[in-house]
Amino acid sequence: MMLFLGLALVVMRGYLSPGVVGLILNYSFQIFPVLEMVVFIWSMLETQMVAPERIVEYMALPSEPMRVVPGAVSQLWPSSGDIVFENVSFRYKATDPLVLKNVSVHIKGGEKVGLVGRTGAGKSSLTMALFHMHGVAGGCIRIDGVDITSVGVHTLRSRLAIIPQSPVLFQGTLRMYLDPNDEFTDDQLWASLHKVQLAHRFNGGKKLEWAVDECGANFSVGERQILCLARALLRQARVVVLDEATAATDAATDRHLQQLIRTEFEHSTVLIIAHRLASVRHCDRIMVFEKGHVVQCDAPDALLAKDHGAFHDLSNADSSVEL
């Protein structure tokens, strides 16, 4: 800006006296820092306005359904883990496009089903709909014949178990994380830790009072996933979702945990979301997602026997699958 001012003064030198030129330069040196401060404050204001905008957005969010609906289901629900998705469409916001489109599938109680597909195909969105994190845009989901919208969200989520891809651990102790409601004995807690081969990690003096840092910062991602599995083993839920549950573990641990899941959740309905197709090789069926649709759903051997299709394309790109 000073360059442009200097050029303007040169052009107008025949019309301005030296005194006026000096006065202009003097005032310009005083006003430019003020202008810089105005620009700085404006940019800071735009940055800080994100916070109140986010607060307004949260205030406008609709409330979740009732957390507990008395008498909606029995204490033993779900008893078999039979799940029906009937023409389910799902989106995260009312203005967003559908991420699930008319998904219809019946998962029998005790069945082990793998969910595969490329990133963004809709695998994790199906579990979000199952846990009623957002209401479905169309269709319905029933567990043991009960529409999940008629069940309080607290009741629903407390009866299901999930081992997420990126678990969040709250600050506290190992005991609080594994058994927040103080329902199990120490022997049961240790038995669960032994099953997932993590008991040796806590054999020191603090044992079950081992401190858990905020967000589980003192554990690796793999250890956090294994702790989630240990908690799921304690609860023996009839419906279990594994979202890349062993993706952050080494091959030997992965094999052990896969065998553990097949053994300990033998009578539970298990949904396994995986990118490594070897992780779902032993499932009863595999659902293949593509752009929000279930394009294939069959036994692994039947899908592998086909020389074309979405699963064939995925298996060709994954060296962990033996064709």
C-alpha positions in Angstrom: 0.0 0.0 0.0 2.9 2.3 0.7 4.2 1.6 -2.8 0.9 2.7 -4.3 0.8 5.8 -2.1 4.3 6.7 -3.2 3.4 6.3 -6.9 0.4 8.5 -6.4 2.4 11.2 -4.8 5.0 11.1 -7.6 2.2 11.5 -10.2 0.7 14.4 -8.3 3.9 16.1 -7.4 3.1 19.1 -9.6 -0.1 19.7 -7.7 1.1 19.2 -4.1 3.5 21.3 -2.1 6.3 19.5 -0.1 4.6 20.4 3.1 1.4 18.6 2.1 3.3 15.6 0.8 5.1 15.4 4.2 1.8 15.7 6.0 0.2 12.8 3.9 3.2 10.6 4.6 3.1 11.3 8.3 -0.6 10.5 8.6 -0.2 7.4 6.5 2.5 6.0 8.8 0.1 6.5 11.7 -3.0 5.0 10.0 -1.5 1.8 8.5 -0.8 0.1 11.9 -4.4 0.9 12.8 -5.6 -0.7 9.6 -3.5 -3.8 10.2 -5.0 -4.1 13.7 -8.5 -3.9 12.3 -7.7 -6.7 9.8 -6.2 -8.8 12.6 -9.2 -8.3 14.9 -11.6 -9.1 12.0 -9.8 -12.3 11.2 -9.8 -13.3 14.9 -13.5 -12.5 15.1 -14.3 -14.8 12.2 -12.2 -17.6 13.8 -13.8 -17.2 17.2 -17.3 -17.1 15.8 -17.1 -20.8 15.1 -17.7 -21.5 18.9 -21.0 -19.7 19.2 -22.2 -21.0 15.9 -21.5 -24.6 17.2 -23.3 -23.8 20.4 -26.4 -22.6 18.4 -26.2 -25.7 16.3 -26.2 -28.0 19.3 -29.1 -26.0 20.9 -31.1 -26.6 17.7 -30.5 -30.4 17.7 -33.7 -32.4 18.3 -33.7 -34.3 21.6 -33.1 -38.0 21.6 -36.1 -40.3 22.2 -36.8 -41.4 25.7 -33.8 -43.1 27.3 -36.0 -45.7 29.1 -39.5 -46.7 28.1 -41.0 -48.7 31.1 -42.3 -52.1 30.1 -41.3 -51.8 26.4 -39.2 -55.0 26.6 -38.4 -57.7 29.2 -35.1 -57.9 31.1 -34.1 -60.8 28.9 -34.5 -59.0 25.6 -33.0 -59.7 23.2 -33.0 -63.4 23.9 -32.1 -64.8 20.5 -30.5 -61.8 18.7 -32.7 -62.1 15.6 -32.3 -58.8 13.5 -34.4 -57.7 10.6 -33.6 -54.6 8.5 -36.7 -53.8 6.4 -36.2 -51.3 3.6 -33.9 -49.2 5.8 -32.7 -45.9 4.5 -30.4 -43.7 6.7 -28.7 -40.3 6.6 -26.8 -38.4 9.3 -28.5 -35.1 8.7 -31.8 -34.1 7.1 -29.9 -32.2 4.4 -27.4 -35.0 3.8 -27.8 -37.6 1.0 -28.8 -41.1 2.0 -25.9 -43.3 3.0 -28.1 -46.4 3.2 -30.7 -47.0 0.6 -33.5 -49.5 1.1 -31.4 -52.1 2.9 -33.4 -55.3 3.6 -31.8 -58.3 5.3 -32.7 -60.9 7.9 -29.9 -61.9 10.3 -30.9 -65.0 12.3 -30.1 -65.3 16.0 -26.6 -66.6 16.6 -25.5 -65.9 13.0 -22.1 -64.5 12.3 -22.2 -61.9 9.5 -19.4 -60.0 7.9 -19.9 -56.5 6.5 -17.5 -55.6 3.8 -17.1 -52.9 1.2 -15.0 -50.0 0.2 -14.6 -47.0 2.5 -17.9 -45.0 2.6 -20.0 -47.9 1.2 -22.3 -47.9 4.3 -21.0 -50.6 6.6 -20.6 -48.5 9.7 -23.7 -46.6 8.9 -25.7 -49.8 9.3 -24.4 -50.1 12.9 -25.2 -46.4 13.6 -28.8 -47.2 12.6 -28.9 -50.3 14.7 -27.8 -48.4 17.8 -30.3 -45.7 17.0 -27.7 -43.0 16.9 -29.9 -41.2 14.4 -33.4 -42.1 13.3 -33.8 -44.0 10.1 -35.0 -42.0 7.1 -37.2 -44.9 6.0 -38.1 -48.5 6.9 -37.6 -50.1 10.3 -35.2 -52.3 12.3 -36.5 -55.1 14.5 -34.6 -57.1 17.1 -36.4 -60.3 18.2 -39.5 -58.8 16.6 -39.4 -55.5 18.5 -39.1 -52.3 16.6 -36.1 -50.5 18.1 -37.8 -47.1 18.0 -40.3 -48.4 20.6 -37.4 -49.1 23.0 -35.6 -46.4 25.0 -32.2 -45.6 23.6 -30.5 -46.4 26.9 -32.2 -49.7 27.1 -31.4 -50.5 23.5 -27.7 -49.6 23.7 -27.2 -51.3 27.0 -28.4 -54.6 25.6 -26.0 -54.5 22.6 -22.2 -54.6 22.6 -19.8 -52.9 20.3 -16.0 -52.9 19.9 -15.4 -49.7 17.8 -12.5 -49.0 15.5 -11.4 -46.1 17.7 -12.5 -46.8 21.3 -12.8 -43.9 23.8 -11.8 -44.6 27.4 -12.8 -42.2 30.1 -10.5 -41.2 32.9 -10.8 -43.6 35.9 -9.6 -47.1 36.7 -9.5 -50.4 34.9 -12.2 -51.7 37.1 -14.5 -48.7 36.4 -14.0 -49.2 32.6 -14.7 -53.0 32.6 -17.5 -52.9 35.2 -19.0 -49.4 35.6 -22.1 -50.7 37.3 -20.2 -53.0 39.7 -22.0 -56.1 38.5 -19.1 -58.6 38.3 -16.6 -60.1 40.8 -12.8 -59.6 40.6 -12.5 -63.2 39.5 -14.8 -62.6 36.5 -12.9 -59.4 35.6 -9.6 -61.3 35.7 -11.0 -64.2 33.7 -12.1 -61.8 31.0 -8.6 -60.2 30.9 -6.9 -63.6 30.7 -9.1 -64.6 27.8 -8.0 -61.6 25.7 -4.4 -62.1 26.8 -4.1 -58.7 28.5 -4.0 -59.8 32.2 -0.1 -59.6 32.3 -0.4 -55.9 31.5 -2.0 -55.3 35.0 -0.1 -57.7 37.2 1.6 -54.9 39.0 0.6 -53.6 42.5 -2.4 -51.6 41.3 -4.0 -54.4 39.4 -7.7 -53.6 38.8 -7.2 -50.1 40.2 -4.8 -49.4 37.3 -5.3 -45.7 36.3 -6.8 -45.1 32.9 -5.8 -41.7 31.5 -8.2 -39.4 29.7 -9.2 -40.9 26.3 -7.1 -44.0 27.3 -3.9 -42.1 26.4 -1.8 -44.7 28.3 -3.0 -47.5 26.1 -2.3 -48.2 22.4 -5.3 -48.3 20.0 -4.9 -52.1 19.9 -5.0 -52.4 23.7 -8.1 -50.2 23.8 -9.9 -52.4 21.3 -8.9 -55.5 23.3 -10.2 -53.9 26.5 -13.5 -53.3 24.7 -13.6 -56.9 23.8 -12.9 -57.9 27.4 -15.9 -55.8 28.5 -18.1 -57.4 25.9 -17.1 -60.8 27.1 -18.2 -59.9 30.6 -21.7 -58.8 29.4 -22.3 -61.7 27.1 -24.6 -59.6 24.9 -26.8 -61.4 22.4 -25.9 -58.8 19.7 -22.3 -57.9 19.2 -20.8 -55.5 16.7 -17.1 -55.6 15.9 -16.0 -52.5 13.9 -12.5 -53.3 12.7 -12.1 -54.7 16.2 -8.7 -56.3 15.6 -7.4 -53.9 12.9 -4.7 -52.4 15.2 -3.4 -55.8 16.5 -0.6 -58.0 15.2 -1.4 -61.1 13.1 -0.9 -63.6 16.0 -3.2 -61.5 18.3 -5.7 -61.1 15.5 -5.9 -64.9 15.0 -6.3 -65.5 18.8 -9.1 -62.9 19.1 -10.9 -64.2 16.1 -10.9 -67.7 17.6 -12.0 -66.2 20.9 -14.9 -64.4 19.3 -16.1 -67.5 17.6 -15.9 -69.5 20.8 -17.2 -67.0 23.4 -19.9 -65.5 21.2 -21.0 -68.8 19.8 -24.7 -68.2 20.6 -24.6 -64.4 20.0 -25.4 -62.6 16.7 -22.2 -61.0 15.6 -21.7 -58.4 13.0 -18.1 -58.0 11.9 -17.1 -54.9 9.9 -13.8 -55.5 8.2 -11.4 -54.3 5.5 -9.3 -57.4 5.9 -11.4 -60.0 4.2 -9.6 -62.8 6.1 -11.3 -61.5 9.3 -14.7 -62.5 7.9 -13.7 -65.7 6.1 -15.2 -67.9 8.8 -18.6 -66.0 9.0 -21.8 -67.7 8.1 -22.6 -65.0 5.6 -21.0 -61.9 4.2 -22.9 -58.7 3.2 -21.2 -56.7 0.5 -22.0 -53.0 0.5 -21.6 -50.6 -2.4 -22.8 -47.0 -2.5 -25.3 -47.6 0.3 -26.8 -50.8 -1.1 -26.3 -54.4 -0.1 -25.3 -55.8 -3.5 -24.4 -59.3 -2.3 -25.2 -61.4 0.7 -24.2 -65.1 0.8 -21.9 -67.6 2.4 -18.2 -66.9 1.9 -17.5 -70.0 -0.2 -20.5 -69.1 -2.5 -19.2 -65.6 -3.0 -15.6 -66.7 -3.6 -16.9 -69.3 -6.2 -18.2 -66.5 -8.3 -15.8 -65.2 -10.9 -17.4 -61.7 -11.0 -19.2 -59.3 -8.6 -18.3 -56.8 -5.9 -16.9 -59.4 -3.5 -14.7 -60.9 -6.2 -13.3 -57.4 -7.0 -12.6 -56.8 -3.3 -11.0 -60.2 -2.8 -8.7 -59.6 -5.8 -7.5 -56.4 -4.2 -7.0 -58.1 -0.8 -4.0 -60.5 -0.6 -5.2 -61.9 2.8 -8.0 -63.9 1.2 -7.3 -67.3 -0.3 -9.4 -67.8 -3.4 
